[in-house]
Amino acid sequence: MRVRRELLLLTLAAGCSGRIGAPYAQPVAGLEDVAVTEYRAHVSGGLSDDVLIDLPDGTGAALIEVSGARGQFRLAQFVTPSGADLVESGGFMTRDARETPGLVDWLYPNSPSLTVEPGGHRLRFTALEGATPLDEDATVRVYTRPAPAQPMGAVKLDVRVAAGEIDGAEALVDDLVSRIGALYAQAGIAVADYTFGEVPIASESVALGPDVFPVVEQAFAGARPGAVHVLIVRGLADGQGDVAGYSLGLPGPIDPTRPSAAVLVAAGAFAGSGAIDRAAMAVTCAHEIGHHLGLYHTSERDGHAHDPIADTPECDGSDGCADESNVMFWTGGSARSLLTDGQSFVLRRHPLCADGTP
């Protein structure tokens, strides 16, 4: 495995996208076989007008991103050229997308049961601020790529650690990346390379919510495009208590300047008697990276909500859940070690998972 170091610059990496209003795809720098098309949309009374997006023949997957001034966006309709509305009942899951104000991403398809139908798709979405419907303009970016043509895929990781908070941070990250690579190898995905750096973070415990976005922005200022960004801090809290990890996007964006372009992991959650449980921490890292690349929990805590992937076992809320050994099971622990073929299907379609071996 190749390890690269990079200078941590306090400047933002420039994003790359197509020109607003141009109804044709533009290549995305640093991402082979990925193109982006931008469309305008207007929201009135909390509901957008119809946005007709074209998925050309040969499209294997699309990452759909909506950005605006402040709205919390939800996908209302996604109608195929043949007239099927795929949202939820049609198999295209978009709930709990963890959108930040003014930004959300959806990965299509996010289940092997769906096949991209070439042609014009009609998209509508809602925009709320709290419970208040909004009137605003938005941009819809559609990142497209062919279906994987190689038996293996590869991801790059940019790992940042809160400076001075974790002893032996570089050795810890090296071990974590090796373990993450072993977990993802079963899904046909290799860790192509990773970068390591330490960044100053004012608070020992980072609070999820609006204040987390400036922390992420500073930590990954100048970070390379085309990589999954992982921020390791001492502690992480969601307002109800401490949490071990969290992905700011489900799925996450590919543009490194987006506020949700990172997953966060709390090292303190794995330091029971002082020594960090690296096996359990690596699984949590892999779990959160899975969210960033488009995977939902196999089962939620209530035992009623499940992912849309047919070959992942489901838990009904009783003891001894059939999916508790899956990396994407909702609770923590190093016993989670499996990924299915269906989950590999989804992971391989996110634009940050490149085709081919490293």
Sequence and secondary structure as in RCSB ss.txt:
>XXXX:A:sequence
MRVRRELLLLTLAAGCSGRIGAPYAQPVAGLEDVAVTEYRAHVSGGLSDDVLIDLPDGTGAALIEVSGARGQFRL
AQFVTPSGADLVESGGFMTRDARETPGLVDWLYPNSPSLTVEPGGHRLRFTALEGATPLDEDATVRVYTRPAPAQ
PMGAVKLDVRVAAGEIDGAEALVDDLVSRIGALYAQAGIAVADYTFGEVPIASESVALGPDVFPVVEQAFAGARP
GAVHVLIVRGLADGQGDVAGYSLGLPGPIDPTRPSAAVLVAAGAFAGSGAIDRAAMAVTCAHEIGHHLGLYHTSE
RDGHAHDPIADTPECDGSDGCADESNVMFWTGGSARSLLTDGQSFVLRRHPLCADGTP
>XXXX:A:secstr
 EEEE    SS        TT  S EE TTSTT EEEEEEEEEETTEE  EEEEE TTEEEEEEEEEESS EEEE
EEEE TTS B BGGGSB  TT   BTTEEEEEE  STT     EEEEEEEEEEETTEE  EEEEEEEEEEE   S
S EEEEEEEEEETTTSTTHHHHHHHHHHHHHHHHHTTTEEEEEEEEEEE  S SEEESSTTHHHHHHHHTTT  T
TSEEEEEESEEE SSSB SEEES SS  S TTSTT  EEEEGGGG SSSS  HHHHHHHHHHHHHHHTT   SB 
TTSS B S TTS    SSSS TTTTBTT SS  TT  B  HHHHHHHTTSTTSEES  
